[in-house]
Amino acid sequence: MTPSALLLRWKMLQAFDPRLCRMASQWARRRSIHRFFGVISRLGNGVFWYGLMAMLAAFDGTRGIVAALQMLVTGLVAWLLYRTLKLHTRRPRPFQAHPDVTARAAVLDEYSFPSGHTLHAVSFTIVAVAWFPFLALPLIVFTVLVAMSRVVLGLHYPTHVLAGVLIGTALGAVSVWSCSVFFLAIA
């Protein structure tokens, strides 16, 4: 597929963004829905991931410490990436652009593109699962819920969450590849 065809598809997908945000905002009017996704989003702020890193380091010796350090470094790179992108794109959040979309959680920064929560969740999941494959199912489920929470809470457009997934996947893959190359080189 050519770059112009990809751009056209991206723009078509973006055209659905406001509609999907409105639908999610309507769904989130139910108190149980926005409370559930509010908790997921707060855990995705870092609490869950830092807790996971601490547990890996505390309970799996050197291997756990190395995995936690790799997640920490990957998280720092993710933070630098999403902050830079947000400052350059300056895309408003759905609740700022559409009066019928309600913000149901506090924002951590001003702009929407890309979803930093999603970018971090995806990259952390890839790194953690590379070290501990048995964590795949719970981490994937949590990551999907984090991504959904960002739209349900009115904080991101679906395409901004999708961008977080794509960037997080690339970052996680590069992190896993880099670490494996490093360990092969010193072996």
NORSULSUL-V351943 format. One record per residue. N is the residue number from 1. RES is the residue in three letters. D_FIRST is the distance of its C-alpha to the first C-alpha in Angstrom with 2 decimals. Layout:
n:N res:RES d_first:D_FIRST
n:N res:RES d_first:D_FIRST
This chain:
n:1 res:MET d_first:0.00
n:2 res:THR d_first:3.78
n:3 res:PRO d_first:6.65
n:4 res:SER d_first:8.31
n:5 res:ALA d_first:6.30
n:6 res:LEU d_first:6.73
n:7 res:LEU d_first:10.16
n:8 res:LEU d_first:10.95
n:9 res:ARG d_first:10.51
n:10 res:TRP d_first:12.54
n:11 res:LYS d_first:15.09
n:12 res:MET d_first:15.45
n:13 res:LEU d_first:16.13
n:14 res:GLN d_first:18.55
n:15 res:ALA d_first:20.39
n:16 res:PHE d_first:21.57
n:17 res:ASP d_first:22.80
n:18 res:PRO d_first:26.29
n:19 res:ARG d_first:26.88
n:20 res:LEU d_first:26.07
n:21 res:CYS d_first:28.26
n:22 res:ARG d_first:31.05
n:23 res:MET d_first:30.94
n:24 res:ALA d_first:31.08
n:25 res:SER d_first:33.89
n:26 res:GLN d_first:35.82
n:27 res:TRP d_first:35.51
n:28 res:ALA d_first:36.69
n:29 res:ARG d_first:39.85
n:30 res:ARG d_first:41.30
n:31 res:ARG d_first:43.18
n:32 res:SER d_first:42.37
n:33 res:ILE d_first:38.60
n:34 res:HIS d_first:38.57
n:35 res:ARG d_first:41.16
n:36 res:PHE d_first:39.21
n:37 res:PHE d_first:35.95
n:38 res:GLY d_first:38.11
n:39 res:VAL d_first:39.51
n:40 res:ILE d_first:36.11
n:41 res:SER d_first:34.87
n:42 res:ARG d_first:38.06
n:43 res:LEU d_first:37.72
n:44 res:GLY d_first:34.13
n:45 res:ASN d_first:35.60
n:46 res:GLY d_first:36.56
n:47 res:VAL d_first:39.65
n:48 res:PHE d_first:38.03
n:49 res:TRP d_first:36.06
n:50 res:TYR d_first:39.07
n:51 res:GLY d_first:41.25
n:52 res:LEU d_first:39.00
n:53 res:MET d_first:39.07
n:54 res:ALA d_first:42.85
n:55 res:MET d_first:43.31
n:56 res:LEU d_first:41.27
n:57 res:ALA d_first:43.27
n:58 res:ALA d_first:46.55
n:59 res:PHE d_first:46.31
n:60 res:ASP d_first:44.39
n:61 res:GLY d_first:46.06
n:62 res:THR d_first:44.27
n:63 res:ARG d_first:41.08
n:64 res:GLY d_first:40.98
n:65 res:ILE d_first:41.77
n:66 res:VAL d_first:38.99
n:67 res:ALA d_first:36.47
n:68 res:ALA d_first:37.78
n:69 res:LEU d_first:37.63
n:70 res:GLN d_first:34.02
n:71 res:MET d_first:33.20
n:72 res:LEU d_first:35.25
n:73 res:VAL d_first:33.51
n:74 res:THR d_first:30.06
n:75 res:GLY d_first:31.35
n:76 res:LEU d_first:32.57
n:77 res:VAL d_first:29.24
n:78 res:ALA d_first:27.57
n:79 res:TRP d_first:30.24
n:80 res:LEU d_first:29.73
n:81 res:LEU d_first:25.96
n:82 res:TYR d_first:26.25
n:83 res:ARG d_first:29.31
n:84 res:THR d_first:27.69
n:85 res:LEU d_first:24.61
n:86 res:LYS d_first:26.99
n:87 res:LEU d_first:29.21
n:88 res:HIS d_first:26.46
n:89 res:THR d_first:24.66
n:90 res:ARG d_first:27.92
n:91 res:ARG d_first:26.46
n:92 res:PRO d_first:29.36
n:93 res:ARG d_first:29.81
n:94 res:PRO d_first:29.67
n:95 res:PHE d_first:33.46
n:96 res:GLN d_first:33.89
n:97 res:ALA d_first:31.74
n:98 res:HIS d_first:32.76
n:99 res:PRO d_first:36.47
n:100 res:ASP d_first:35.96
n:101 res:VAL d_first:34.10
n:102 res:THR d_first:36.67
n:103 res:ALA d_first:36.42
n:104 res:ARG d_first:38.10
n:105 res:ALA d_first:38.13
n:106 res:ALA d_first:38.82
n:107 res:VAL d_first:35.99
n:108 res:LEU d_first:36.03
n:109 res:ASP d_first:34.48
n:110 res:GLU d_first:33.68
n:111 res:TYR d_first:29.91
n:112 res:SER d_first:27.25
n:113 res:PHE d_first:23.93
n:114 res:PRO d_first:23.16
n:115 res:SER d_first:25.43
n:116 res:GLY d_first:27.56
n:117 res:HIS d_first:29.15
n:118 res:THR d_first:25.91
n:119 res:LEU d_first:24.66
n:120 res:HIS d_first:28.06
n:121 res:ALA d_first:28.37
n:122 res:VAL d_first:25.12
n:123 res:SER d_first:25.85
n:124 res:PHE d_first:29.50
n:125 res:THR d_first:28.78
n:126 res:ILE d_first:26.60
n:127 res:VAL d_first:29.36
n:128 res:ALA d_first:32.19
n:129 res:VAL d_first:30.78
n:130 res:ALA d_first:30.20
n:131 res:TRP d_first:33.95
n:132 res:PHE d_first:35.18
n:133 res:PRO d_first:33.08
n:134 res:PHE d_first:35.72
n:135 res:LEU d_first:34.66
n:136 res:ALA d_first:31.19
n:137 res:LEU d_first:32.10
n:138 res:PRO d_first:34.14
n:139 res:LEU d_first:31.82
n:140 res:ILE d_first:28.69
n:141 res:VAL d_first:30.74
n:142 res:PHE d_first:32.04
n:143 res:THR d_first:28.64
n:144 res:VAL d_first:27.28
n:145 res:LEU d_first:30.49
n:146 res:VAL d_first:30.19
n:147 res:ALA d_first:26.70
n:148 res:MET d_first:28.10
n:149 res:SER d_first:31.20
n:150 res:ARG d_first:29.47
n:151 res:VAL d_first:28.32
n:152 res:VAL d_first:31.54
n:153 res:LEU d_first:33.68
n:154 res:GLY d_first:32.05
n:155 res:LEU d_first:30.98
n:156 res:HIS d_first:27.15
n:157 res:TYR d_first:24.42
n:158 res:PRO d_first:22.19
n:159 res:THR d_first:19.14
n:160 res:HIS d_first:21.40
n:161 res:VAL d_first:22.28
n:162 res:LEU d_first:18.67
n:163 res:ALA d_first:18.21
n:164 res:GLY d_first:21.41
n:165 res:VAL d_first:20.15
n:166 res:LEU d_first:17.06
n:167 res:ILE d_first:19.28
n:168 res:GLY d_first:22.11
n:169 res:THR d_first:20.18
n:170 res:ALA d_first:19.12
n:171 res:LEU d_first:22.70
n:172 res:GLY d_first:24.35
n:173 res:ALA d_first:22.51
n:174 res:VAL d_first:23.42
n:175 res:SER d_first:26.92
n:176 res:VAL d_first:27.42
n:177 res:TRP d_first:26.14
n:178 res:SER d_first:28.35
n:179 res:CYS d_first:31.32
n:180 res:SER d_first:31.05
n:181 res:VAL d_first:30.87
n:182 res:PHE d_first:33.86
n:183 res:PHE d_first:35.89
n:184 res:LEU d_first:35.17
n:185 res:ALA d_first:36.35
n:186 res:ILE d_first:39.58
n:187 res:ALA d_first:40.30
